[in-house]
Amino acid sequence: MTAPRIPSPATALLQRVSSELGGPDDVREFETQPPHPVPLPSRLATADLAWASVRAVCLMTGIRDMPDPDRISTAYRSDRVLSVDGIAPDVWSAYSGFWRSADGWVRTHGNYPHHAARLLAGLGLGAGAGVDEVRAAILQCTTAEAVGLITAERGLAVPVRPEDPRLDARSRTTPLLDVAHENTDGPRDARPASHVGRGPLAGIRVLDLTRVIAGPVCTRTLALLGADVLRVDPPELAEPEWQHLDTGHGKRSALLDARDERFRELLNAADVVVLGYRPSSLDRLGLSASALTEDHPGLIVAQLSAWGMDEPDRAGFDSLVQAESGISLIESPDGDRPGALPAQALDHSAGYLLAAAVIALLRRRRQEGGSWTVRTSLRRVAAELLGMPRTLEPVSEREFVTGDHSAAFDVDGRELTTAAPVLPGFEFVAPRRRGSDQPRW
């Protein structure tokens, strides 16, 4: 008797995603192993997570061609090929990193000026204080004290903790992609698209209320597949130009206050809304998933957060979730100093998984009607990764020419180079400058 084949970690994850999204009961006919692992070497199964996340989009879209593992690696580490006018931007602030405390380690995030200012204020340091001053201030504190001081000023800092297997096991009993369906009057009325789109999502209007990496990766993927994606940012909340361009392919970009009446007009005509801000902030604006589906029957809402709905007030980034979840200590280079995954893999995987969910829910809305909501978080993706098989040491780095997996664009006279798209058979449309479009469909 032939023993049943044990699915690979990537296939097992893809099967879970398919089951949660109402996809095929058995993905083994669709799923084939890559010619070589995705070159994202780590002790944890980062390569499998990345492969399964991209393949989930292929599965829900019906793309049977095999993605290129090297291209997936390049996309996950897009900052390594990104350049604007031939210059690679500085993507990490000196205030972002690991700091030794009196009894352990602290991880901070200060890439945005307002976060850096709050970090310094929490530590009692003046504007422009240097790295040595930050290091000395944190070293005088316990981890709990340093984190408490910084977060009291609304800065971003977390303790670097060991993993908690029981907590992660409990998390994995909950859906990775949490789908909810509400019976309403049926799908939204068909409307002519506001642009001539091509691809499987042509004519679908997506309102993109996200920033940083995970949410924009989701909406960039939907735009790649032909959706009309309009990203709307608050006028007062700036974002580094390079970051906006790195994930802005195929989207239009507008600046508009969510309290403006024109914002409601955008919502009225949207098929999909993707949310990437803190849940509590969205609640205050009347933009929670439940409020949106109540006010706009037939809407699909995809919501991403750092820590999940149990911590709606808490801001976070991939690097902070890695540190607090135990990933950083698992990836330690020497058993003492914290390490990191070879990419912002929680961000990118969350983005592709959420895009797969939107594609699946568009199909289900056509078949079943109603409004749909799907949620995930970086912390939930971390729990999934921590439950996958791991190795004692990372595999050796596979060398390949990253330039073979890049794309070049002219953006208002500026030369932009980014990672190329991971989906076979599709090509990016150039991103647009932040706020260069009108807030209308």
C-alpha positions as CSV (number, residue, x, y, z in Angstrom):
1,M,0.0,0.0,0.0
2,T,1.3,3.4,-0.9
3,A,1.6,5.8,2.0
4,P,-0.3,9.1,1.5
5,R,1.9,11.9,0.3
6,I,2.6,14.5,3.0
7,P,2.0,18.0,1.6
8,S,4.8,20.5,1.7
9,P,4.5,23.4,4.2
10,A,3.6,25.7,1.3
11,T,0.9,23.3,0.0
12,A,-0.5,22.9,3.5
13,L,-0.7,26.6,3.9
14,L,-2.3,27.1,0.4
15,Q,-4.9,24.4,1.3
16,R,-5.8,26.3,4.5
17,V,-6.2,29.6,2.6
18,S,-8.3,27.9,-0.1
19,S,-10.6,26.3,2.5
20,E,-11.1,29.6,4.3
21,L,-11.9,31.5,1.1
22,G,-14.2,28.9,-0.4
23,G,-11.7,27.7,-3.0
24,P,-11.0,24.2,-4.2
25,D,-11.2,21.4,-1.6
26,D,-7.9,19.9,-2.8
27,V,-5.2,22.2,-4.1
28,R,-2.7,19.5,-4.9
29,E,-3.7,19.3,-8.6
30,F,-3.1,23.0,-8.9
31,E,0.0,23.3,-6.6
32,T,3.4,22.2,-7.9
33,Q,6.7,22.7,-6.2
34,P,8.9,25.5,-7.4
35,P,12.1,24.6,-9.3
36,H,14.0,25.7,-6.2
37,P,13.0,27.4,-3.0
38,V,12.3,31.1,-2.9
39,P,15.7,32.6,-2.0
40,L,14.7,34.0,1.4
41,P,17.1,32.1,3.7
42,S,16.0,31.9,7.4
43,R,15.5,29.4,10.1
44,L,11.7,29.8,9.8
45,A,9.9,28.8,6.6
46,T,9.9,32.2,5.1
47,A,10.4,30.8,1.6
48,D,7.3,28.5,1.9
49,L,5.3,31.4,3.3
50,A,6.2,33.6,0.4
51,W,5.5,30.9,-2.2
52,A,2.1,30.0,-0.8
53,S,1.1,33.6,-0.5
54,V,1.8,34.4,-4.1
55,R,0.3,31.0,-5.3
56,A,-2.9,31.9,-3.4
57,V,-3.4,34.9,-5.7
58,C,-2.7,32.6,-8.7
59,L,-5.2,30.0,-7.4
60,M,-8.0,32.5,-6.9
61,T,-7.3,34.1,-10.3
62,G,-6.9,30.9,-12.2
63,I,-3.3,31.6,-13.2
64,R,-1.7,28.2,-13.7
65,D,1.7,29.3,-14.9
66,M,4.5,29.0,-12.4
67,P,5.8,32.1,-10.7
68,D,9.6,32.6,-10.6
69,P,11.0,32.0,-7.1
70,D,13.8,34.5,-7.8
71,R,11.3,37.1,-8.8
72,I,9.3,36.5,-5.6
73,S,12.4,37.0,-3.5
74,T,13.2,40.3,-5.4
75,A,9.6,41.5,-4.8
76,Y,9.8,40.7,-1.1
77,R,13.1,42.6,-0.9
78,S,12.1,45.3,-3.3
79,D,14.1,47.9,-1.4
80,R,17.3,46.2,-2.7
81,V,16.5,47.1,-6.3
82,L,14.5,50.3,-5.8
83,S,16.1,53.5,-7.1
84,V,14.8,57.0,-8.0
85,D,16.9,58.8,-10.6
86,G,19.6,56.2,-10.1
87,I,19.8,56.7,-6.3
88,A,18.8,54.0,-3.8
89,P,16.8,55.7,-1.0
90,D,17.7,55.2,2.7
91,V,14.8,53.1,3.8
92,W,15.7,52.7,7.5
93,S,16.0,55.5,10.0
94,A,18.9,55.5,12.5
95,Y,16.1,55.5,15.2
96,S,14.8,52.1,13.9
97,G,16.5,49.1,15.3
98,F,17.4,46.9,18.2
99,W,18.7,48.5,21.4
100,R,20.2,46.7,24.4
101,S,18.4,47.5,27.7
102,A,19.5,46.8,31.3
103,D,17.8,43.4,31.1
104,G,17.2,42.5,27.5
105,W,16.5,44.2,24.1
106,V,14.1,46.8,22.8
107,R,13.0,47.2,19.1
108,T,12.0,50.7,18.0
109,H,10.6,52.1,14.8
110,G,11.3,55.7,13.9
111,N,11.2,55.8,10.1
112,Y,8.6,58.6,10.1
113,P,9.5,62.0,11.5
114,H,6.6,62.1,13.9
115,H,7.5,58.6,15.3
116,A,11.2,59.6,15.7
117,A,10.2,62.8,17.5
118,R,8.0,60.8,19.9
119,L,10.7,58.3,20.5
120,L,13.1,61.0,21.5
121,A,10.6,62.7,23.7
122,G,9.8,59.5,25.5
123,L,13.5,59.0,26.3
124,G,13.8,62.7,27.5
125,L,16.1,63.6,24.6
126,G,16.0,66.7,22.5
127,A,15.2,66.9,18.8
128,G,18.1,65.7,16.7
129,A,19.7,63.6,19.5
130,G,22.1,61.1,18.1
131,V,22.2,57.3,18.0
132,D,24.7,57.2,20.9
133,E,22.4,59.2,23.1
134,V,19.4,56.9,22.3
135,R,21.6,53.9,23.0
136,A,22.7,55.2,26.4
137,A,19.2,56.2,27.4
138,I,17.7,52.8,26.7
139,L,20.7,51.0,28.3
140,Q,19.9,52.7,31.6
141,C,16.3,51.3,31.5
142,T,14.8,47.9,31.8
143,T,13.0,46.8,28.7
144,A,9.6,47.4,30.3
145,E,10.7,50.9,31.4
146,A,12.1,51.9,28.0
147,V,9.0,50.6,26.1
148,G,6.7,52.3,28.6
149,L,8.5,55.7,28.3
150,I,8.4,55.6,24.5
151,T,4.9,54.4,24.1
152,A,3.6,56.9,26.7
153,E,4.6,59.6,24.1
154,R,2.9,57.5,21.4
155,G,6.3,56.4,20.0
156,L,6.8,52.9,18.7
157,A,8.8,50.4,20.7
158,V,8.2,46.8,21.8
159,P,10.1,44.3,24.0
160,V,12.1,41.6,22.1
161,R,10.5,38.5,23.5
162,P,10.9,34.8,23.0
163,E,8.1,33.0,21.2
164,D,5.0,31.9,23.1
165,P,4.0,28.5,21.5
166,R,0.8,28.3,23.4
167,L,-0.3,31.8,22.3
168,D,0.6,31.1,18.7
169,A,-1.2,27.7,18.8
170,R,-4.4,29.4,20.0
171,S,-4.1,32.0,17.3
172,R,-3.8,29.2,14.7
173,T,-7.1,27.8,15.8
174,T,-8.6,31.0,14.4
175,P,-8.8,31.8,10.6
176,L,-5.7,33.3,8.9
177,L,-8.2,35.1,6.6
178,D,-11.3,35.7,8.7
179,V,-14.3,35.9,6.3
180,A,-17.7,37.2,7.2
181,H,-20.8,37.3,5.0
182,E,-23.9,39.5,5.5
183,N,-27.1,38.9,3.5
184,T,-28.1,42.2,2.0
185,D,-30.1,43.2,-1.1
186,G,-27.5,41.5,-3.3
187,P,-24.4,42.5,-5.3
188,R,-23.8,46.1,-6.2
189,D,-25.4,47.4,-9.4
190,A,-23.2,47.0,-12.4
191,R,-21.7,50.3,-13.6
192,P,-19.5,51.3,-16.4
193,A,-15.9,51.4,-15.4
194,S,-14.3,54.8,-15.0
195,H,-11.3,53.7,-17.1
196,V,-10.7,51.2,-19.8
197,G,-9.2,48.3,-17.9
198,R,-7.8,44.9,-18.9
199,G,-7.4,41.8,-17.0
200,P,-9.7,39.6,-14.8
201,L,-10.6,42.5,-12.5
202,A,-11.4,45.1,-15.2
203,G,-14.2,47.3,-14.1
204,I,-13.8,46.6,-10.4
205,R,-13.4,49.8,-8.3
206,V,-11.1,49.5,-5.3
207,L,-10.8,52.3,-2.8
208,D,-7.4,52.0,-1.2
209,L,-7.2,53.3,2.3
210,T,-3.8,51.9,3.2
211,R,-0.2,52.9,3.6
212,V,3.4,51.4,4.2
213,I,3.7,47.9,2.7
214,A,1.1,45.2,3.4
215,G,-2.0,47.1,2.3
216,P,-0.4,48.7,-0.7
217,V,1.0,45.3,-1.9
218,C,-2.6,44.0,-1.8
219,T,-4.0,46.9,-3.8
220,R,-1.0,46.9,-6.2
221,T,-1.8,43.3,-6.9
222,L,-5.5,44.1,-7.6
223,A,-4.4,46.9,-9.9
224,L,-2.0,44.5,-11.7
225,L,-5.1,42.3,-12.4
226,G,-7.0,45.2,-14.0
227,A,-8.9,46.8,-11.1
228,D,-9.4,50.5,-11.0
229,V,-7.6,51.3,-7.8
230,L,-7.8,54.8,-6.3
231,R,-5.5,55.3,-3.3
232,V,-6.7,58.1,-1.0
233,D,-4.4,59.6,1.6
234,P,-5.1,62.2,4.3
235,P,-3.6,65.5,3.2
236,E,-1.8,66.0,6.5
237,L,-0.2,62.5,6.7
238,A,2.9,62.4,4.6
239,E,4.7,59.3,3.4
240,P,8.2,58.9,2.0
241,E,8.1,59.3,-1.8
242,W,10.1,56.1,-2.4
243,Q,7.7,54.1,-0.4
244,H,4.7,55.4,-2.2
245,L,6.3,54.7,-5.6
246,D,7.5,51.3,-4.6
247,T,3.9,50.0,-4.2
248,G,1.9,52.4,-6.3
249,H,2.0,50.6,-9.7
250,G,-1.2,50.9,-11.6
251,K,-3.0,53.0,-9.1
252,R,-4.3,56.6,-9.1
253,S,-3.4,58.7,-6.1
254,A,-5.5,61.4,-4.5
255,L,-5.5,63.5,-1.2
256,L,-8.8,63.9,0.6
257,D,-10.0,64.2,4.1
258,A,-12.3,61.2,5.1
259,R,-14.9,63.7,6.4
260,D,-15.2,65.4,3.0
261,E,-18.5,64.7,1.2
262,R,-16.6,63.6,-1.9
263,F,-15.2,60.8,0.2
264,R,-18.7,59.5,0.7
265,E,-19.3,59.7,-3.0
266,L,-16.2,57.5,-3.6
267,L,-17.5,54.9,-1.1
268,N,-20.9,54.9,-2.8
269,A,-19.4,53.8,-6.1
270,A,-16.7,51.4,-4.8
271,D,-16.9,47.6,-5.1
272,V,-14.1,47.0,-2.7
273,V,-12.5,49.0,0.2
274,V,-9.2,48.0,1.6
275,L,-8.4,49.3,5.1
276,G,-4.9,49.5,6.5
277,Y,-5.1,52.0,9.4
278,R,-5.6,51.3,13.1
279,P,-9.0,49.9,13.7
280,S,-9.7,52.4,16.4
281,S,-8.9,55.3,14.1
282,L,-11.2,53.9,11.4
283,D,-14.0,53.5,14.0
284,R,-13.7,57.2,15.0
285,L,-14.2,58.2,11.3
286,G,-17.2,55.8,10.8
287,L,-15.1,53.6,8.6
288,S,-15.1,50.4,10.5
289,A,-15.9,47.3,8.4
290,S,-19.3,46.9,10.0
291,A,-20.2,50.5,9.4
292,L,-19.1,50.4,5.8
293,T,-21.1,47.2,4.9
294,E,-24.2,48.6,6.7
295,D,-24.1,51.8,4.8
296,H,-23.1,50.3,1.5
297,P,-24.8,46.9,0.9
298,G,-22.9,44.7,-1.4
299,L,-19.5,46.1,-0.5
300,I,-16.4,44.0,0.0
301,V,-14.2,45.2,2.8
302,A,-10.7,43.8,3.3
303,Q,-9.1,44.9,6.6
304,L,-5.4,44.6,7.6
305,S,-3.9,45.6,11.0
306,A,-0.6,45.0,12.7
307,W,-1.8,43.3,15.9
308,G,-5.4,42.2,15.1
309,M,-8.8,43.4,16.2
310,D,-8.1,42.5,19.9
311,E,-5.7,45.5,20.0
312,P,-7.5,48.1,18.0
313,D,-5.5,51.1,19.4
314,R,-2.1,49.7,18.8
315,A,0.1,50.8,15.9
316,G,2.7,48.6,14.5
317,F,5.0,47.5,11.7
318,D,6.4,44.2,10.4
319,S,9.7,44.7,12.3
320,L,7.9,45.3,15.6
321,V,5.7,42.3,15.2
322,Q,8.8,40.1,14.4
323,A,10.5,41.3,17.6
324,E,7.6,40.9,20.0
325,S,6.4,37.5,18.5
326,G,9.7,35.8,19.0
327,I,10.8,35.7,15.4
328,S,13.8,38.1,16.1
329,L,15.3,35.8,18.7
330,I,14.8,32.7,16.6
331,E,16.6,34.5,13.8
332,S,19.4,35.6,16.1
333,P,22.8,35.5,14.3
334,D,24.7,34.6,17.4
335,G,22.3,33.4,20.1
336,D,22.5,36.9,21.8
337,R,21.7,39.7,19.4
338,P,18.2,39.7,17.9
339,G,17.9,39.1,14.1
340,A,15.3,39.4,11.5
341,L,13.7,37.7,8.6
342,P,15.4,38.3,5.2
343,A,12.6,40.5,4.2
344,Q,9.5,42.3,5.5
345,A,7.8,38.9,4.9
346,L,4.9,39.4,7.2
347,D,4.0,42.6,5.3
348,H,4.3,41.1,1.8
349,S,2.6,37.9,2.6
350,A,-0.3,39.6,4.3
351,G,-0.7,41.8,1.2
352,Y,-0.8,38.9,-1.3
353,L,-3.1,36.8,1.0
354,L,-5.5,39.7,1.3
355,A,-5.5,40.2,-2.4
356,A,-6.3,36.5,-2.9
357,A,-9.2,37.0,-0.5
358,V,-10.6,40.0,-2.3
359,I,-10.5,38.0,-5.6
360,A,-12.3,35.1,-4.0
361,L,-14.9,37.3,-2.4
362,L,-15.6,39.0,-5.7
363,R,-16.5,35.6,-7.2
364,R,-18.6,34.7,-4.1
365,R,-20.4,38.0,-4.3
366,R,-21.4,37.3,-7.9
367,Q,-22.6,33.8,-6.9
368,E,-24.2,34.5,-3.4
369,G,-24.7,38.2,-3.2
370,G,-24.5,40.2,0.0
371,S,-21.7,42.1,1.7
372,W,-18.3,40.5,2.6
373,T,-15.6,41.3,5.0
374,V,-12.2,39.6,5.3
375,R,-9.6,40.4,8.0
376,T,-6.0,39.5,8.8
377,S,-3.1,40.9,10.7
378,L,0.7,40.8,10.7
379,R,0.6,39.1,14.1
380,R,-1.7,36.4,12.8
381,V,0.6,35.8,9.8
382,A,3.5,35.6,12.3
383,A,1.7,32.9,14.2
384,E,1.2,31.0,11.0
385,L,4.9,31.2,10.2
386,L,5.9,30.2,13.7
387,G,3.8,27.0,13.3
388,M,5.5,25.9,10.1
389,P,8.5,23.6,10.1
390,R,11.9,25.3,10.8
391,T,15.5,24.5,10.5
392,L,18.4,24.8,12.9
393,E,20.3,27.1,10.5
394,P,19.3,29.1,7.4
395,V,20.1,27.6,4.0
396,S,22.9,29.2,2.0
397,E,21.9,32.3,0.1
398,R,21.1,31.6,-3.6
399,E,22.8,34.1,-5.9
400,F,21.0,35.4,-8.9
401,V,20.9,38.6,-10.9
402,T,18.2,40.8,-9.3
403,G,18.3,43.2,-12.3
404,D,16.6,40.4,-14.3
405,H,13.6,40.9,-12.0
406,S,13.3,44.7,-12.0
407,A,11.2,47.1,-14.0
408,A,11.9,50.7,-15.1
409,F,9.5,53.6,-15.4
410,D,9.3,57.3,-16.1
411,V,7.3,59.0,-13.5
412,D,6.8,62.7,-14.4
413,G,10.4,62.9,-15.7
414,R,12.0,60.9,-12.9
415,E,13.6,57.5,-13.5
416,L,12.2,54.9,-11.3
417,T,13.4,51.3,-10.9
418,T,11.3,48.8,-8.9
419,A,10.9,45.1,-8.5
420,A,8.9,43.5,-11.3
421,P,5.5,41.8,-10.7
422,V,5.5,38.3,-9.3
423,L,2.4,37.1,-11.3
424,P,3.4,35.5,-14.6
425,G,1.9,37.1,-17.7
426,F,1.3,40.5,-16.2
427,E,3.3,43.7,-16.3
428,F,3.1,46.8,-14.0
429,V,1.8,50.1,-15.1
430,A,3.9,53.0,-13.8
431,P,3.0,54.4,-10.4
432,R,1.9,58.0,-10.1
433,R,3.1,60.7,-7.7
434,R,1.3,61.0,-4.4
435,G,-1.7,63.2,-4.7
436,S,-1.4,63.6,-8.5
437,D,-5.0,62.6,-9.3
438,Q,-8.4,64.0,-8.5
439,P,-10.5,62.1,-5.9
440,R,-13.1,60.7,-8.3
441,W,-13.8,57.5,-10.2
